[in-house]
Amino acid sequence: MKVRDIMVKEVATLDVNDELSLANDIMRLGRIRHLPVVDGARLVGIISERDLFRSSLAQALGYETKTTRELMKSLRIKDVMVTQVITVSPDTDLKTAVRMMVDHKIGCLPVVEGDRLIGLVTETDILLQYCKELGGC
């Protein structure tokens, strides 16, 4: 089985110049843990819930929600995104993708053709596929 067989093709993305508060809103409302960052169609980074938590340290230091929100509005995605993104092609064998996720301790792999984002495969996608192979969950 290939990554293309289970990847999500409709992926929520962020632009490098978007406010960090937008990432927070999308993740919270959409229950999304990873957001690829694009410049046009070109993948340039990724931001995860973990990155967002690190960036909202103000909340952990006891600042009120309004202050934290103002801080998040002042930061841009490009200021906190991870730029060394581990990716796969749609033709990558699913076992290879799983091994990459385990080895690198990451929860998703952006799927790219060249440097153009075409999908995303997550731990959840892999677990659902495994469940289907077991006869359904």
N, C-alpha and C positions, 0 to 999 in steps of 0.2 A: 504494500500500500504506500502511496505517495502523499506528501504533505498536501498537494492540491486536492486530494480526495476529502479532506476534513477541514481545511482552512476556512476561516470566515473571510468572505470577500468584501462585505460592506463594513468597513472599519472606520470608527470615529478617530479623527486625527486632530492635531493641533498645529498651528503655525508657529514658527520660531518667535514671532513678535507678540503672540497672545499673552494675556496676563495670566499669572499663576492661579489667580482666583477662578479663571475659566476652567482650568484643569481640575481644580477642586470640585467645582459645580458638576462637571460632566461625570467625574468619577463617582461622586456621591449620588447623584440622581440616576445615573445609568448603571450603577453597581458595576463599574468597570475598574480593573486594577492596573491596566497598562494602556498608555496612549502613545502611539507613534507620532513623531514630530516631523512634519514635511515642509519643504520649501518648494512650492509648486507640487509636483508629483514625486519629487526626489526625497527619499528618506534621509534625514539628517540627524535624527536622535530619537530618544524614547524617554518617557517619564512614567514612573510607576508610583503606586501609593507610597512606597517606601521613600522615594525621592520627595514626594509631597510632604510626608511627615517630617522629614529632615528640614525642609524649607519652612515649615510652619512651627519652628522652634519657639516662636513667641508665645504660642498657645501653651506649650509645655512649661514655659517660664512664668505662667500665671497671668498673662495679659488677657483682657477680656476679648470676646469674640469679635467685637467691632474693630478693635485695634489689630487683631490678627488678620481680619479681612482687608483692612487698609494696607497692611504690610504685603499681603498676597497680591493686591492690585498694583503695588509698586514694583513687583518683580516680574520679569518676562520669562517665558518658557526657556529661552536660550540661556538664561542665567543658571538654570538648575538641571537641565536635561542631561542625560548620559549621551555622549556622542560616539562612544565606541560600542556600537550596536552589533550584537551577534545576530546574523540573519541566515535564512535558508532560501533556496530556490524552490519553486513549486514541484520540481522533479526530485527533490530530496526524499529518500526513503524515510518513512515514518519512524522506524527504529533508530536511524541516525539522528533524527530530530530529537527524539526522546533522550538519547544518550547525551546530546549537546546540552539540553536543558538540565539534565542531572549533573553533568560535569561542571557546568558554569553556574549552577544554582540559580537559575532564572525561571520565571513562570510563563514566558511567552517567547515566540520567535516571529519577528516580522518576516513576511514572505516577499521577496523582491525578484524582479527581473531587471538585471543591470543594477541601477540604483533607484528604480521606480517601485514604490510600494504597491503590491497587488493583493495583499491579504495578511492574515495574522493567524497563528496557531498557538493555542494556550493549553495549559495543563488540563483545564476543563474540557476542551475539545478532545484531547487524547483520552481522558477518562470516559467520556461519553462514547467514543468509538469502541473502547475496550468493553464497556458495558453492553453495547449492541452485539459485539461478537460473542458475549456470554449468553445472549438470548434476551436482552432487554433488562432495564432496571425498573 
